[in-house]
Amino acid sequence: MKHKWKRIVLWASVIIGLILVGTAGWLGYSVINAKNKIITKNISGGSALFQQGGAVSPDQLTGDTDGRVNILLMGVGGESHPGGTLTDTIQILSLDTQNHKAAVLSVPRDLYVKISGFGSSKINSASSFGEQQKKGTGPDVLKETVSTLLDLPIHYYVQIDFDGFKKIIDSLGGITVTVDKALVDPYYPAADMINYAPINIKAGTQTMNGDIALKYARSRETTSDFDRSRRQQIVMQAMKEKALSLGILTNPIKINEMITIAGNHIRTDLQTNEITALAKEIKNIDGSQIITKVLDTAANGPLVGGDNGDGRGWIITPRDGDYTYASLQTIAHEIFTNPFLAKENSKITLKNATGVSGLGNKVSALLKTYGYNVSTVTNNATKEDFSQLIDYSNGKNPFTISFLEKRFKLKAQKLSPDATTLSDIVIIIGADYQTQGLTK
């Protein structure tokens, strides 16, 4: 499975490559014009890991979920497509810049969620709601929605529309795809999104133009979203291979053509220096180390799909109940692990001083989800009104301490270890823990 998901990262590098070319200044005015179209303001602030060249101090990170660079990959219909601001594809590409690893998480577009400022709807509507309120703000609304859903900072977005997808493939002269089984879809939507435009793509190796490739990648009525994701990966890989075979980056005419496409159909809030950092990081990724996950409706998955007859139509919801995101956040935290926590691997003892039975184990389970090494959980000898964070590490675990200070809203007490000290860090959970809203 890992080698398949590597294609997503490679396709992201193709998109970023186009943006990078568009900011290089090789072709004068057309390049500057394209750059101004492509790059938008980043209201979330981006990532210190890119802005500081990867050399960051603990106080530059907002907490234990901020040790990676998280990029929202968005596929939309675009201006020429009915419902063109709805997000057809939602994926989070997360980069571990310390160890040059990547993880990818796919979110189903029919997931029913709360959208800040707009009520509740399918997640693919979030960007559309933002665009309706103020043009250009849609990606920011989706970034915020995904961030809340997964309890992760979303630092950047990259968005491409259907026409851009087709034009890139046509500019490449088509792509070669091996179709493993025939795809017949009598319900594929026509351009007016009212009638049907049936497709019948035969099995075998063939050359696809942009229109056929888009249909092959988008069709889902007679298969499933998961089959569709697999086909998208195949198409992306074919695009990457064709681009490399043509030697595009050494062909000024083709570069100019690609820049024009990028300027009209790709948007991102990565800034010029961050694009450069991203391009370098993607180049260094070890494909064998990519972690992948699809949030799906499998029997053992976190989601369920169906029509509950309540007027919302066919939707996907958390198996634990509407707007109950804990299981989704657990999955995200487990695959988007914080590399600074993993590197320090501080041994933590947790002491429950609340008198509430089982609270220590509950907090321990939560911390482990985020990647903390909780080695011991005990009940404290006495009840305490206030929680305490005690650092015995002699300054060897600065990131872990900083993250815990932010999470528990405490200032660490630095003590020297003695012969009886068995852990680097001791956390005493006092009665104030439950009043601070620190349940996640």
Buried (B, 14 or more C-beta within 10 A) or exposed (E): EEEBBBBBBBBBBBBBBBBBBBBBEBBEEBBBBBBEBBBBEBEBEBBBBBBEEBEBEBEBBEBBBBBBBBBBBBBBBBEEBEEBBBBBBBBBBBBBBBBBBBBBBBBBBBBBBBBEEBEEBBBBBBBBBBBBEEEEBBBBBBBBBBBBBBBBBBBBBBBBBBBBBBBBBBBBEBBEBEBEEEBBBEEBBEEEEEEEEEBEBEEEEBEBBBEBBBBBBBBBEEBEBBBBBBBBBBBBBBBBBBBEEBEBBEEEEBBBBBBBBBBBBBBBBBBBEBBBBBBBBBEEBEBEBBBBBBBBBEEEBBBBBEEEEEEBEEBBBBBBEEEEBBBBBBBBBBBBBBBBBBBBEBBBBBBBBBEBEEBBEBBBEBBBBBBBBBBBBEBBEEEBEEBBBBBBBEEEBBBBBBBBBBBBBBEBEEEEEEEEBEBBBBBBBBBBBEEEEBEE
